Amino acid sequence: MRRLAKWIGLGLVVVLVAVAGLFVAGYVASERAMAKTWIVQDPPLREAIATASLEHGRHLYATRGCADCHGADGAGRLLVDAPNVVRVVPANLTRAVRDPAYDDDALAAAIRHGVRPDGTALVIMPTGDYAGFDDHDVASIIAYLRTLPAVESDPGRTQVRPLGRVLYLLGKLPLFPAENVDHTPRPRRSPPAVANAAYGRYVAQVCTGCHGSDFAGGYVLEPGTPPSANLTPHAMGLAQWTETDFLHLMRTGQRPDGRHLHRMMPWKAYSQMQDVELRAIWAYLDTLPPLPNPKR
């Protein structure tokens, strides 16, 4: 019995050391990622800013998830507070646009590359959704942001907690989306705004942060919430849906069977999209290969 107790005690020590080592490794890996800098060499936005549309920028801000995270007034807010994992507080943009470091090109880099003016990565900024935004779109958003009245309230700061660092180490929490974005300078062009798959692919890029680049879903975005839905034409996805079903869902937040979407789905923002945008998204989703629900 004494020998058994000894072995159990040694086993517990080994487990505790391994767990401690995992937390240390997570801390080191996340700190290294926070300190890494990224070089952005996109062409200057001068010409695009000169022809930017405030109304278009207002529309994009409202319908592409910006307002959903940063608030309609751009002042930032507490978005997620997962104990021991992460506290996500999107920044007060009305302060950022008044920071001399955030000139137009720096704001574009934050949006499309997920980096600060010093090149370090923004935390939990879903920049993959916006990496393909063309110059006119990103310039219009920036022009609109610069019209927002200053708000002095401080929503706090994003905090990466110990378990969040471990999850990052294990590849389960994308703390720094800049790590997965193509930073190569390249022309970006929006297809014509018509209800076809080409334009739908461009607009639907804002869905990839939650549903994945394959649109098969399966991501748990906040502990305790259901995984994101499968948007492919699979039996486990949208195989039995029609365009009418999809448009109704995006306008009302209600599925064809009458169930309402979970609060994590920002349908109220997407409901403000124009018909051509929503119909284009549907046209694109209908071209995707049918994929089963993955285990992420």
N, C-alpha and C positions, 0 to 999 in steps of 0.2 A: 504493500500500500504506500509505504514511504517512497519507494522507488517510482511508483506511478505518479505520485504528487510532484516528485522532482521533475519527471519528464513533461508533465503538464505545465509546470512553471517555466521550464526552458522553452517549451513551445510557445507560450504566451509572450515571452521575451522576444523570441524570433519574430513573431507576428507584429509586435509593437515596433520593433526596429525596422521591419520592412515597411510598415505604414508610415513611420516617421520619415524613412528614406524617400518614400513616394511623395510626401508633402514637400520635402526639401527639394527634390528634383523638379516638382511642379513649380515651386517658387522660383528656382533658378531659371527654368525654361521660360516662364512668363516674363520675368524681369529682363532676360536677354531680348525677348521679342519686343518689349516695350522700349528698349534702348536702341533697337535697330532702326536705321534710317533708310528711306527709299527716295530715289531720284526720279523726279517727274520732269519730262522734257517736252510736254505738249506745246504746240505752237500757241503764241499769245492769243487771247480772246478779243483783242482790240476791235476788229471788224465786226465780230458777232455781237459784242456789247453795244456797238453803235446802232445796230439794227434790231436789238432785243425788243420783245413785246411784253409789256407789263401784264397785260391781260392773259397772255399765254403763260407767263411765269406764275401768275396767281392760280391759273387752272392746274398747272403741273404741281405746284406746291400742295394744292388741296387733294389731288387725285393720285399722287405717286408715293404717298406714305410720309411725306415731310411733315405735314400738319399733324398726322396721327402720332408721330413720335415727339416732335418739338412743340406741338400745340399750335392752334390756329393763329395765335399772336406771336409765335416764334420764341417764346420765353423759356421753353424747356419745361420738363416735368418729370416726376418719378414714373418710370414706365414699368420696371420689374424690380421686385425686391424679394429675391430668393435667399432665405437664410443660409449662411455658410457657402453660398455659391457665387452670387453676383448681385449687385445693386446697379441697375441701369438707369442713368439719368441723362437723356439727351440734352445737349448744351443749349444755353440761351443764345439763340442766333442773333438777337437784336444787339447783343454785346459783341459777338464775333464780327459782325459787319462794320462795327465802329473801331475795331482793333486794326491799327495801321499794318500789322503783319499780314492780315487777311485782305490783300488786294484781290482783284477779280480772278487772277490766275491761281492764287492760293486757295480761294473759295472753290474754284473748279477742281483743283487737285483734291480738296477735302471730299467733294461730292463724287468724283469719278475714280479717285485712287485711294481714298480713305486715309489720307495723311495730313498732318499738321504742316504749318509753314516751315518748321524745322526738319521735316521729313520723317518724323516718328509717326507710328501708326495710331490712328484713332481706334478706340475700343468699342466694339459692338456696333460700329457704323456699317450698315448694310450696303457697302459701296458696290458690291457685285451687281446690285439691282440697277445701278446708275452708270456703270463703267462704260456702257455703250452709248450714253446720251450724246447726241450730236451738239455741235457748238451753239446752234441757235437755241436749243432747249436749255442747255446748262446756263447760257448767258441770260436767257429770259428769267430763269429762276433767281439768278444772282441779282439781276436788276430789280426783281420784285422784293427780294429780301432787303435790299437797301432802302426800300420805301417803308418798311415796318417801323412803327414808333418804338423808341427805346423803352424797355421794361427793365427795371432795376432789381426785380426779385431774383433771388438766388435759389434755384431748385436743388442745389447740392451737387455732388460729384459722383460719377460712376466709380464703384468700388469692386475690385475683383477679390473675392474672398477665398480662403484656403481650399475648399473643395472645388471651387471654380478653377483654380490654378491646376489642380490635379486633373480635372476633366479636360482642360486645355492640353496638358501633357499627353493624355491618352487619345487626343484627337476627337473628343466628344463635345467640345465647346469652342466654336470659332471666335475667339476673343478679338482677333486682329484680321479682319477680312482683307486687309491690304496684302497679306501673305498669299492670297489666292487670286489676285487680280493681275491682268496683263498690263504692265506699266510701259510697254513699248509705245513710243509716239506713233500715231496712226490717224488717218482721216476717219471721222465718224459721220455717217450720213443716215438721216431718218428717211425711210421710204415714204412715198406719197401717202397722205392720210385717207386711205380708202379701206373698205371692209374686206380685206383679203389677208391671206396667211403671212405675207411679207411684212405688212404693217403690224399685224397681230404679234408676230415674233418680236418686233421692236418694243411694242407696248408691254407685252407679257414678261419682259425681262424683270419688271418690278415684282413679279410673283416668285422668282427663283430663290430669293432669300429664305422663303418659308417652305416652298414646295420642291426646291432643288432644281438643278439645271436640266434634269430629265422629266420634271413635273410629276414624278411619281409619289411625291410627298413622303410621309413617314418620319418627319422630324418633330421631336418634342421640343418646343421653343421655350417652355417654362415648366419647371417641375410641377407635376400634378395636372397638366393640361393634356388633352388628346393630341396624337400626332397629326401633322398637317395632312390634308386630304390628297388623294391620288387624282390628278387632273388629266390623266391620259384616257383614251377611249378603251379602257379595259373593263372587264366585268366588275372589278373591284373599284373602278373609277367612274368615268362618265359615259360608259358604253350605251346606257339606256337613256341618256339625256338628249334633249333637243336644244336648238338655239334659244327657243322660247323659254325653256326651263332655266338655261344659264342666265339669260337676261333678267328673268324674274328673281333669281337668287341674288344677282349683283345689285339689283335695285331695292330689294326688300329684306335681304338676309334670310330668306326662307327657302328651304329645299322643296323639291317637287312633292315629297311625302309629308310636308307640313312642318317638319322640324326646323328649328332656327339654328343658325350658325353659332359656334362658340365665339365668345368675346374676343379671342385672339385673332379672328379673321376680320381685318379692317374693311368690311364691306361698305360701311357708311362713307368712307373715303372714295372707294371705287364706284360707289353709286353715283358720284358726281361726274363720272366720265361721260363723254358724248357717246351716242349710239354707235357711231362709226368706230370708236375705240373698243367698245365692248364686243361688237360684232366681229371686229378684226381679231380680237383675242380668241373668240370662239372658233373662228375659221382656222387659226393657227393650232389650237389645241386639238382640233379634229384631224390634223395631219400627223400628229405624233404617233409613234409606235405604241401599241397597247402594252403597258408594263404592269406586272402585279405589284401589290403593296410591298415595298422593301422593308427589311429590318435594318435600321440605321444603327 
